[in-house]
């Protein structure tokens, strides 16, 4: 009888942990090397958020603060532009070509999509507007918190944040589930 209770308690704990991960989301880092080696690392967002509270280092935080101070006067305008772009229909916002390098910026659904293509790599970055809006608000207040940014990813389910193909065959994807 006692072992049934222990089993029931352990089962309940496992179910509760599963429910927390399901509610808060998972970041999946998927790395495929050119030789075919593949590593898929699922990281619960709650765990990533907790780990982010221990960083960045003081030096990195000071550099971020210095950069924020440099652009602080432009942040209200950036917030207005971001809000306006978020309301527009899907479209190409910018296109820059220089030699064999190409940069495209798109508004795609609830995200800003940035594509950079060159002979060495092809990179696609998807930034959800909610995440960008929150980052700008925090910057205006003087401090950008990595933990808060990770917490915002909970609202960006089923988003592929990063997709990088290297010319040698390496491939890295980061998705939020």
C-alpha positions as CSV (number, residue, x, y, z in Angstrom):
1,X,0.0,0.0,0.0
2,X,2.8,2.4,0.9
3,X,4.5,1.9,-2.5
4,X,1.3,2.7,-4.3
5,X,1.3,6.1,-2.5
6,X,4.9,6.7,-3.4
7,X,4.2,5.8,-7.0
8,X,1.2,8.1,-7.0
9,X,3.2,11.0,-5.6
10,X,6.0,10.5,-8.1
11,X,3.5,10.2,-10.9
12,X,1.8,13.4,-9.8
13,X,5.1,15.3,-9.6
14,X,6.1,14.1,-13.2
15,X,2.6,15.1,-14.5
16,X,2.9,18.5,-12.8
17,X,6.4,19.1,-14.3
18,X,5.1,18.1,-17.7
19,X,2.2,20.5,-17.4
20,X,4.5,23.4,-16.4
21,X,6.7,22.7,-19.4
22,X,3.6,22.4,-21.7
23,X,2.3,25.7,-20.4
24,X,5.5,27.7,-20.5
25,X,6.9,26.3,-23.7
26,X,10.1,24.7,-25.0
27,X,13.0,26.2,-27.0
28,X,14.4,23.5,-29.4
29,X,17.9,24.0,-30.6
30,X,18.5,21.7,-33.6
31,X,22.1,21.5,-34.9
32,X,23.1,19.4,-37.9
33,X,26.8,19.3,-38.8
34,X,28.0,18.8,-42.4
35,X,29.1,15.3,-41.6
36,X,25.5,14.3,-40.7
37,X,25.9,14.5,-36.9
38,X,22.7,15.9,-35.4
39,X,22.0,17.2,-31.9
40,X,18.6,18.3,-30.8
41,X,18.4,20.0,-27.5
42,X,15.0,20.8,-26.0
43,X,15.2,23.5,-23.3
44,X,12.1,24.3,-21.2
45,X,11.6,28.1,-21.4
46,X,11.1,28.2,-17.7
47,X,14.6,26.7,-17.2
48,X,16.2,29.1,-19.8
49,X,14.5,32.0,-18.1
50,X,15.8,31.0,-14.6
51,X,19.4,30.6,-16.1
52,X,19.2,34.0,-17.7
53,X,18.7,35.6,-14.3
54,X,22.3,34.7,-13.6
55,X,23.7,36.6,-16.6
56,X,24.8,38.7,-18.2
57,X,28.2,39.5,-16.7
58,X,28.7,43.0,-15.3
59,X,30.9,43.9,-18.3
60,X,28.3,42.7,-20.8
61,X,25.5,44.5,-18.9
62,X,27.5,47.7,-18.8
63,X,28.1,47.5,-22.6
64,X,24.3,46.9,-23.2
65,X,23.6,49.9,-20.9
66,X,26.1,52.1,-22.8
67,X,24.5,51.2,-26.1
68,X,21.0,51.8,-24.8
69,X,22.0,55.2,-23.5
70,X,23.4,56.0,-27.0
71,X,20.1,55.3,-28.7
72,X,17.6,56.2,-25.9
73,X,16.4,59.4,-27.7
74,X,15.3,57.4,-30.7
75,X,13.4,54.6,-28.8
76,X,10.0,56.4,-28.8
77,X,10.2,56.7,-32.6
78,X,11.3,53.1,-33.0
79,X,8.3,52.0,-30.9
80,X,5.9,54.0,-33.1
81,X,7.5,52.6,-36.3
82,X,7.3,49.1,-34.9
83,X,3.6,49.5,-34.0
84,X,2.8,50.9,-37.5
85,X,4.7,48.0,-39.3
86,X,2.9,45.5,-37.1
87,X,-0.4,46.8,-38.4
88,X,0.5,46.6,-42.1
89,X,-0.3,43.7,-44.4
90,X,2.6,41.3,-45.0
91,X,5.2,42.9,-47.3
92,X,8.8,43.4,-48.1
93,X,10.0,46.4,-46.0
94,X,13.6,46.7,-47.2
95,X,16.0,45.1,-49.7
96,X,19.7,45.8,-49.8
97,X,22.1,44.2,-52.3
98,X,25.9,44.7,-52.2
99,X,27.9,42.4,-54.4
100,X,27.1,38.8,-53.5
101,X,25.4,39.8,-50.1
102,X,21.6,40.3,-50.0
103,X,19.6,41.5,-47.0
104,X,15.8,41.4,-47.0
105,X,13.4,42.6,-44.3
106,X,9.8,41.4,-44.4
107,X,6.7,41.8,-42.3
108,X,5.3,38.3,-42.1
109,X,2.2,37.8,-39.8
110,X,3.1,38.7,-36.2
111,X,6.9,38.8,-36.9
112,X,9.6,40.8,-38.5
113,X,11.6,38.5,-40.7
114,X,15.2,39.3,-41.6
115,X,17.0,37.3,-44.3
116,X,20.7,37.6,-45.0
117,X,22.2,35.6,-47.9
118,X,25.8,35.5,-48.9
119,X,28.2,32.8,-50.2
120,X,29.2,31.8,-46.7
121,X,25.8,31.4,-45.1
122,X,22.0,32.0,-45.4
123,X,20.4,33.3,-42.2
124,X,16.8,33.8,-41.4
125,X,15.8,35.6,-38.2
126,X,12.2,35.9,-37.1
127,X,11.5,38.5,-34.4
128,X,7.9,38.5,-33.0
129,X,6.6,42.0,-32.8
130,X,5.5,41.5,-29.2
131,X,9.1,40.5,-28.3
132,X,10.5,43.6,-30.1
133,X,8.0,45.9,-28.5
134,X,8.8,44.6,-25.0
135,X,12.6,45.0,-25.7
136,X,12.1,48.6,-26.8
137,X,10.0,49.3,-23.7
138,X,12.6,47.8,-21.4
139,X,15.4,49.8,-23.3
140,X,13.4,53.0,-22.8
141,X,13.2,52.2,-19.1
142,X,17.0,51.7,-19.1
143,X,17.4,48.0,-18.7
144,X,16.8,45.0,-21.0
145,X,16.4,41.8,-19.1
146,X,17.3,38.5,-20.9
147,X,15.0,36.6,-18.5
148,X,12.1,38.9,-19.4
149,X,12.8,38.4,-23.1
150,X,12.7,34.6,-22.7
151,X,9.5,34.9,-20.7
152,X,8.0,36.7,-23.7
153,X,8.8,33.8,-26.0
154,X,6.0,31.9,-24.2
155,X,3.7,34.0,-26.4
156,X,5.6,33.1,-29.6
157,X,4.7,29.4,-29.8
158,X,5.4,27.6,-33.0
159,X,7.9,30.2,-34.1
160,X,11.2,29.5,-35.8
161,X,13.4,32.2,-34.4
162,X,16.6,31.4,-36.2
163,X,17.6,29.3,-39.2
164,X,21.2,29.3,-40.4
165,X,22.7,27.3,-43.3
166,X,26.5,27.5,-43.6
167,X,28.1,26.9,-47.0
168,X,30.0,23.9,-45.6
169,X,26.7,22.2,-44.8
170,X,26.2,23.0,-41.1
171,X,22.6,23.9,-40.2
172,X,21.3,25.5,-37.0
173,X,17.6,26.1,-36.1
174,X,16.0,27.5,-33.0
175,X,12.3,27.0,-32.6
176,X,9.8,27.8,-29.9
177,X,7.2,25.1,-29.2
